[in-house]
Amino acid sequence: MFSKGLLAVLAAQTCAAAVSKARDDATCTKTTVAILGGGMAGVAAAQALHNSSIEDFVLIEYRDTLGGRVAHTDFGKDANGKPYTVELGANWVQGLGSPGGPENPIWTFAKKWHLNNTYSNYSSILTYDETGFNDYASMLDDFEDLYDDASEQAGILLKENLQDQTARTGLALAGWRPKVDDMKAQAVEWWEWDWEDSYSPDESSFIFGAAGENLTFNQFSDANNYVWDQRGYNHLIKGEASTFLKKNDPRLHLNSIVTNITYTDDGVTIQKKDGSCVQAAYAVCTFSLGVLQNSDLTFSPKLPYWKRTAIEKFSMGTYTKIFLQFNETFWPRDTQYFLYADPTTRGYYPVWQSLSAPGFIPESNIIFVTVVSQEAYRVERQSDEETQKEVMKVLREMYPDKDIPEPTAFMYPRWSTTPWAYGSYSNWPPSTTLEMHENLRANVDRLWFAGEATSAGYFGFLHGAWFEGRDAGEQIVALLKDKCSNVSDTSDDCGNRRYYEKLSGSSPLADYSVFDGWPVSSFYSSS
């Protein structure tokens, strides 16, 4: 038997040999910075380099286009037989901006690239159960009144460095206690919480669930605009990329599947599935939390225990939109949303949205329903035919007086099994501290991490990905130019984001003056 010491030596020699082989590989492209992932964070990181006149970088993307989880597809047909474009992933600009206040960068880009979008009026909603229309919309107001108190209490817990709890606990203390068999209240709670977080209040952090909402909607505005642009939402990401990437730019490596990342304090080597590789002085990994949690991607050496723990600690949610097109719009044309309370199962095809509503795509006759978490996993693992049968049964319960035909088109993505995503966006679990999140965000040697999941203030939001990509790019610029004072997030030590090998029971928020570039007070402000 080998001793532990000898095994450690052999492992180190094996790692060193792998690094040496990669560096000697003649197929390696050499560059200063390798950016892994061509979504919002990756493009923002590359743009930060470009803005500082650093052009020696490569952008490596799994798919044949930029955009990442901001992805769309063709669906159905218009009167002339032309397919519509619908968004599979990110769909809203969330929190636009207010006069005299900061503006969400995604909203800035949406205006710059003339992206077609419409205000989501969450008051434009009708409520249903298995008997058809049933007006319980007043319960939405009841929840929101209680949530204001809950959000204020979450801010106090955060400000005073007290222990986190589940959102279920926080809501209950504020007075929201839906009975298990009160399916209308369960549907309302799903609309108010699960639909945004992709997890239930039982599975979500109370403190950071409230803080994330406060930071976005109080910093910018409480408006959400739905993007229905027929060029696709990723038009703005490709537009921003076009400001620094030329047509057929050799620095853009599309259809490139990364299988291994070898990192040292001297540089990073990226191995691709096709056998080629890229050697870089620095790398920014913008892969989703779901990809980091999956064994398809390996690291050499294995990431430190504190880093692996952080990756596994956070949650990757699945948000599945199921699209249907009909020959006519049989649902109320002037209403945007329809909430369904199933008699037995919470979150069973609950929120329906009409694209035939005014201001969207009025003649499309398209409606879609969203499921998350366990229901998303369930429908993503069954056939289209099985799901269509379930969905149509619900629709016919909602409109019992209508003779509803089968849809002319039916489609939904399977985010939880998509190998370049393995989910839709991240969620902050309960009893997970800022220290744990800093470990998720921290670099390891010259390998940096960025994306919506690494944003403490904007996790789950597209603007979180942009802020994090920009920050990682600026950090590397500062290292390359030895100008650490230019880094936008002054809470970081230039060259190394802080991490914790030993975690505390709660996070010492008082140690921070800013976090993710924003005043800490923004996290717990309720107004």
N, C-alpha and C positions, 0 to 999 in steps of 0.2 A: 504494500500500500504506500502511496505517496503521502508525505507530510503536507500539512496546509501551506507551509512556507515554500516547499518545492513546487506545489501546484500554483502558487501565486507567481513564482518566478517563471514557470512555463507559460502561464497566461500572459504575463508581460512580454515575454519573448515572442509569443504568437502575435500579439497586438502590434509590436514593433515591426515584425516581419510583414504584416498586412499593410501597415502604413508605408513601409519602404517599397513594397511591391507596387502600391498605388502610385507612389511618387515617380517610380521608374517607368510606369506604363506610358508608352509613346502616344497612346490615344487620348491622353488627358489634355483637355483645354485648360490653359492657365489664365487666371484672371485675378484681380485684386479682391473683388467681392462677388460671391455667388448668392443669389436670392432664390430661395426654393419656394415656389408657388406663385402663380400669376393672378391671384385675386386682389382684392382691394389693398391688403397689407403689403403684398409683394410689390405692386405698382407704386404705392406710396413710398416704400423704402428705396426703390430705384429712382423715383423722382427726387427724393432728398439727396441722393448721391449726385444726380445730374445738376440739381440746383447749386451744388457746391463745386461744380466743374470736375467731378469724378465720373469719368465715362467708361472706365475699365471695369465693367461688371457684366455678368450674364444673369438672365432671368429664366429659370427652369420651370416649365409648366407641364403637368401630366396630360392635360387635354390639348385639343387642337385650336384653342382660343383662350383669350384672357377673360377673367371675370370670377373664377373660382365658384363659390356657392351662389354667386349672383348669376344664375343660369336660367335660360328660357328654352322653349321648344315650340314647334308648330303644333297647332291643335285645331281640329274642326275645319270649317270652310265658310267663307262669306258667300254672298249671292252670286259672285263671279267665279267661285271655285277656288279662290285664293285662301290659303290657311291663315288663321289668326296666330299671333304670338302671345303665349302666356308664360308667366314666370313660375319656375319650379322652386326656386329658393327665395332669397331676399326679395321683398315686394314693396316695402314702404320706405319713405324718407320719414324718420321718426324724430320729432322735435326740430322745427325749421329754424327759428330765430325770432327775435323780438326787437322792436325799435330801440336803439341805444345799447342793446345787449349783444352777446356773441352770436354768431350764426353757425349752424351746423355745416361743416365742410361739405357734406353730401348734398345739402340743399344748395350750397354755392355751386357745386358741380352740375346739379340738375338744371339750374338756371343757365349756366354757361353753355351746356350742350343741348339746351331746349328740349329737355325730356318731358314728354307728355305725362301728366300726373293729375290726380284729383283728390281733393280733401275727403278723407274718410269721416263721414258723419256718423259717429257711434250712437247718436240719438235716433238715427233712421233705422229702427229695428222693430221687428214684430216677433212675438214669442208664440211657441207652439209646444204641444205635447202629442201623445199618441192618438188623441181624439181630434186633432186639428188645431186651429187657432185657439189660443188660450192666453189671455192677457195677464201676464205676471211681470210686466216691464217695471212696475214700481219697485220690485225687489232689487233691480239694478241700482236705483237711487239709494236704497237702504244700505247696500254694500258699500257704495262709494262714500257715503257719510261716515260710516264706521271706519273705512280704510284711512280716511284723513287722520283720525285719532291714532290708528295703528301705526301709520307712517311717522307721526310725531314721536311716538314711543320708541320706535326703532332708532330714530335719530338720537334720542337720549341714551339708549344702550350703546350706540356707537361712540358717541361723544365721551361717555364716561368709562369706556373700555370694559364694559360688562360682557358677560358671556352671551354668545349668540343662542338662538333657539329656532325652532321651525317656524315657518310662516303660519302654520296651523295654530301654534301656541299664541303667536302675536295677534292673529285675527280673533281668536277666542277671547283673549283678554280685552280686546276692544269691543266685544259683544257679538261677533259674528260666529254663531255656532249652529250650522245647518245640520239637521237630523239626517242620519244615514239614508232614511227612506223618503226624505223630502227631495224628490228628484228635480223639482223646479229650482229650489235653492242650490242644489248641486250644479245645475246647468248655469245658473247665474255666477257661481263661484268659478266655474270653468271659464266662462267668458271673461271674467275680471282678472283671473290669475293664470291658469294653465295656458290659455291662448297666447299669452305674452311670454311666459317662462318656459314653456314646453314640458313642465313638470308640475305636479300638484303642490299645494301648500305644505303637505306632509314631507315633501322631498326637497324643499327649497329653504334657503337661508332667509330668515326674517330680516335681519339687519341689512344684508347686502342686496336682497331683493328690493327692499324699499329704497336703499341708498342709490342703487343703479337707476331706478326710475326717477328719483329726485334729481340726480345729476343731469340726466338727459332732458327731462321735461321742464325742470326749473331753470336750467342753464340756457336752454334754447327757447322752446315753447311747448305747449301741450298738443300741438297739431300733429297729425299723422297724415301724410299724403300717399295715396296708393299709385304706384307707377304702372301704367298700362301701355307705355310706348311700344309701338310695333317694331321698333328696331331692337328692343330688349333693354332691360335695366342696365346691363353691362356696357351699353353704349357709352355711358359716362366714364367707365373705367378704361375702356379702349380709347376713348377720346383723350383722357389724361395721359395714357401711355403714348399716344401719337405725338405728344409735345416733346418727347425725348427719344422715341424709337422711330427709326426710318422704316419704310416699306421693306420687307424681307431682311430686316436687321439681323445680322448673324449673332447678336448678343441675346436674341430671344430663341430659346430652345423649347419649341412646342413638342407635343407627343413624346415627352421624356419622363419616364417612370424612374424615380429615385428608389433604390433598394437599400443602400447603406450610406451612412454619414460617418466618416472617420475624422475625429477632431483631436488636436493637440494644442499646446500653447504656442505653436509655430504656424498653424494653419489648419485648413479643413479640406478634405477630399470627399467628393460626392460621387458615388458609384451609381450608374444607371443600369436598367434592366438589359439594355442592348449591348452591354459590355464596355461602353465608353465611360469616361469619367471627367470630372472638372476639379482642378486644384485651385484653391483660393486662399488668400491671406485671411479673409474673414468670410463668414456665411451668416445669412439670416434665414432661419427656418420659419416659414409662415404657414406650415401645414396645420390643418384643423386639429383640435384636441382629439377627435375621433381617430385620425390617422396616427397621432402620437401614441394612442392607447392600443393600437393594433400591431400585431407581429409582422405585418408586411414590410415594415420599415425597421431596420436595425441600426444600432450605433456602436461604433468601435472607438474606444472601449465602451462598455456598458455605461449608460448615464449614471451619475452618482445617485446613491440611495435617496437623498433628500429631493433630487429632481424627479426620480421615478415615482416617489411617493406623492409629490404634488400633481404629477400628470394623472395618476390613478385616482387621486382624491376628488378632482373636479368631475362634473357630469357633462356628457355630450347628449343633448336632447335631439329628438327627431320630430319634425313638424311637416306633416304630409298633407298636401292639397290635392283633392280628388276633383277633377274637372269633368263636367258633363255639358254637352251641347244638344239642344232640341230644335225641332222645326219651328217652334214658337216659344215665346216667353209666357208661360202660364202662371208664373208667380207675380206678385204685385210689382209693377214696373218702376214705380217711384221710390221703392224701398231698397236700401243698400244691404241690410243684414237681416237674417232670420235665425233665431235661437230655438233649438229643439231640445226638449227634456225627455230623454228616453225613460220609460217606466221602470227599468231594472238596472241599467248600466250607465254609470257616470262617464261622460266623455264619449258617448256613442254617437258619432256623426252630429255634433252639437251646433257648430257655427257654419252657416251657409252665407255665401256672399254672391250677389248678382253683379255680373259684368254688363248686364243689359240696362242697368240704372242710368239715368241721365248723367252725363259727364264722364262716363266710362266708355264702353263699346256698345251703344244702345241697340244695334241691330244684330248683335252676335248670338243672342239666345243662349249665352253661356252662364252657368252657375257653378260654383265649386264649394265643397265642404272640406273642413280641416279637422284632422285628428292629430293627437300628439301622444308621446310617451307610450304606454303599453298598448293602447289602441293603434297607434301608428306602427309599432312593431308587428302587431297582429295582422293588420291589413297589408303591410309590405311583404309579408311572408305567405300570403294566399294569392290565388289567381285573380286576374281582372274580373273574370266571370263571377267568382264568388263575391267579390267586393261590390260589383255592380248590382247584384241581386239584393244585397243588404241595403245599399244606398237607395235603390228604387223603392224598397219596402218603406223606408223612412219617409221619402218624398210623398208617397201615396198616403201615408198616415197624416202628414202635414196638410195635404190638400185632398181630403176624402171626397169632395164634390167634383173633382177634376178627373177626366179620363186621360191619364198621363201615359204616353207611349214610351217605349224604350228610347234611350238617347241615340242620336245619330253619331255621336263621338263620345268616347270615354277614355280617360287616361289619368295616371298618377305616377309620380316618381317613387323610387325606393331608396331613400336617402340612407337608411341605416345599413344598407349593404353595398352602397356605392363606394368603390375602393379608394377614390381620391377625396372622400369626405367622411364616410362612416358616421353620418349624422348631419344635423342641420346647424345647430349653434350650441354654445356652452351654457350651463347653468351653475350657479353657486350653491353647493349643498349646505345644509345647516351645520353649525358648529365648525365652520371652516374659516380660519382667521386670515387677516391681511398678510401675516407672516407666511402662511401656506401659499397664498396667492403670489407673493413675491418670489417664492421658490419656483412656482410655475413660470414666472416671467423672467427669471434670472438667466444670464448667459452662462455657458460652461466653456471655459477657455475662450477660444475665438468663435464659438458657435453661439449665435444670438437667436432669440425666439420672439415672434410677433404675430399678432392676429387678434380677433375679437376676444378670444379666451384669455389673453394675457392683459387685457384692459380691466383694471379693478373698477373703474368708474363706468365703463360702457360695455361690459361683457354682454355678448349676445346681439350687439348692435353693429351695423355696418360702419358707422362712424368710429366705433371702437377699433375696428381693424385699421382704419385710416390713421388714427392717432398713433397707434402702436407701430405701424409700419414706418411712419414718418420718424418717430422717436428712435427706432433702431437704426434707421439710415443716418440720422443726425449723430447718434452716438459713435457710429463707425467713422463718419466724416471727422468728428472731433479727434478720434484716435489717430487717423491717418494724417491729419494736419496738426496734431498736438495742440488742439485748441479746445480743451475740455469745457471751458467756460461758455461755449456756444450751445451746449446741449440744452434743449428746451426743458427737460424734466430735471430740475435742479436737486431733486431728492436723491438722485442716483450719483454714486461715485463714478466718474468718467472711467470707462474701460471695464468696469465690473458692476453690474447691478447687485444689490445686496441680496444675500440669501441666508438661511438659517439652518444649520445642521441640527440644532436643538430648538424645538418649538415651545413657545409659551402657551398658557391656557387661553389668553386673549391677546389682542394686538395693542401695543402701546401707541395709539393714534396720536398722542401728544408729541411723539417724536417727529411727526411730519408737519411741515408748514405747507407743502404742496404734495399732491399725489396724482400721478398721471398728468401733471401740468396744471392741475386745478386746485384752488384753495380747499383744504380739507373740510372746511365748514360747509362746502357745497354738498358733501355726502349726506349730511344730516339735516340740511335745511328742508323744511316742509312747505315753504311758501316763497 
